[in-house]
Amino acid sequence: MQRENKSLIKEEKKVWIHFMNYLGIAIILNGIVMLIDQQLLRRLTFKIARGQYPPKFMIAQPNHIDMQQNVECAGYSSAYLLRHFGKEASGQEMYKNMPNKMKVGMVYLREA
């Protein structure tokens, strides 16, 4: 009985040592990746291309943005575009009527 306990304790120690070794390796690799990312991002410059879009893609007429509560972006953005084209729409109503919703609220794209 006592030998079994000792061998069980030895096995637990081995498992714990392996776990700590893998954790240490993961932390070191994560640090290396973070350093590489930092060096790469330092060299990148992000530019927002203003004024380079064709006028037909810009919404210039007055419109309003409905405030959403959760991940209902699909309904609210659709309502924004419909209002741009002259059809009155509510983001909340659009979202309620959308098919293919996931349990968390996002909407699957079924067809383009």
C-alpha positions in Angstrom: 0.0 0.0 0.0 2.8 2.4 0.9 4.8 1.5 -2.2 1.7 2.2 -4.3 1.4 5.6 -2.7 5.0 6.4 -3.3 4.9 5.3 -6.9 1.7 7.4 -7.4 3.4 10.4 -5.9 6.4 9.9 -8.2 4.1 9.8 -11.2 2.3 12.9 -10.1 5.6 14.7 -9.7 6.7 13.6 -13.2 3.5 14.8 -14.7 3.8 18.1 -12.9 7.4 18.5 -14.1 6.4 17.8 -17.7 3.6 20.3 -17.4 5.9 23.0 -16.0 8.4 22.3 -18.8 5.8 22.7 -21.5 4.4 25.8 -19.8 7.9 27.4 -19.7 8.5 26.6 -23.4 5.1 28.1 -24.3 5.9 31.3 -22.3 9.3 31.6 -24.0 7.8 31.0 -27.5 5.1 33.6 -26.8 7.7 36.1 -25.8 9.6 35.5 -29.0 6.5 35.9 -31.1 5.6 39.1 -29.3 9.1 40.5 -29.9 8.9 39.7 -33.6 5.5 41.3 -33.9 6.7 44.4 -32.1 9.6 44.7 -34.5 7.4 44.2 -37.6 4.7 46.6 -36.5 7.3 49.2 -35.8 8.2 49.2 -39.5 4.6 49.2 -40.7 2.7 52.4 -41.3 -1.0 52.4 -41.6 -2.6 54.8 -44.0 -6.3 55.6 -44.3 -7.0 56.4 -47.9 -9.3 59.3 -47.7 -10.9 60.8 -50.8 -9.8 57.9 -53.0 -13.1 56.1 -53.1 -15.5 56.7 -56.0 -18.3 59.1 -55.1 -20.9 56.4 -55.8 -19.6 54.5 -52.8 -19.9 57.4 -50.3 -23.0 58.2 -48.3 -23.4 61.9 -48.4 -27.0 62.5 -47.5 -28.2 62.8 -43.9 -28.6 59.5 -42.1 -28.5 58.3 -38.5 -26.9 55.4 -36.7 -29.0 53.3 -34.3 -27.3 52.2 -31.2 -27.2 48.5 -30.8 -27.2 46.5 -27.6 -25.4 43.2 -28.5 -23.9 41.7 -31.6 -26.7 42.9 -33.9 -24.4 44.6 -36.4 -25.9 42.8 -39.5 -29.4 44.3 -38.8 -28.2 47.8 -37.9 -25.8 48.1 -40.9 -28.5 46.8 -43.2 -30.9 49.4 -41.9 -28.3 52.2 -42.4 -27.9 51.2 -46.1 -31.7 50.9 -46.6 -32.1 54.4 -45.2 -29.4 55.6 -47.6 -31.5 54.2 -50.5 -34.6 56.0 -49.3 -36.4 53.1 -47.4 -37.1 53.8 -43.7 -35.7 50.9 -41.6 -35.0 50.2 -38.0 -31.9 48.2 -37.1 -33.7 46.4 -34.3 -36.6 45.3 -36.6 -34.1 44.3 -39.4 -32.2 42.1 -36.9 -35.3 40.4 -35.6 -36.3 39.4 -39.1 -32.9 38.1 -40.2 -32.5 34.4 -40.7 -29.5 32.2 -40.0 -28.6 33.7 -36.6 -26.2 31.9 -34.3 -26.9 31.3 -30.6 -24.6 34.2 -29.7 -26.4 36.6 -32.0 -24.2 36.8 -35.0 -25.6 36.1 -38.5 -24.3 33.5 -40.9 -23.8 34.5 -44.5 -25.6 31.8 -46.5 -25.3 33.2 -50.0 -23.7 36.2 -51.6 
